[in-house]
Amino acid sequence: MRKYLLALDAGTGSIRAVLFSVDGEQVGVAQREWEHHEDPRWPGSMDFDWVADWQLALDCIKEVLAKTSIDPKEIAGISTTCMREGILLYDQDG
């Protein structure tokens, strides 16, 4: 079974799910645009709807897996990158 790496890139204007071979070859990408609104209490701020944003991330993951016909069991690791703060992913066991 081949192995792949999944990267989630959370940018200012969109989220991307990118699949790579373990050799570093990009094999697929899916992207969704998102919007962040200013919180009126703090001018210049960005307010994130993490429920909606997480759904967009899931949609990207499902799309890139479908486009590449890669079985989720072939994903050896997941990495994240974002525009400001870090992202930490938990499973059901914390």
Secondary structure, 3 states (H helix, E strand, C coil): CCCEEEEEEECCCEEEEEEEECCCCEEEEEEEECCCECCCCCCCCCECCHHHHHHHHHHHHHHHHHHHCCCHHHEEEEEEEECCCCCCCCCCCC
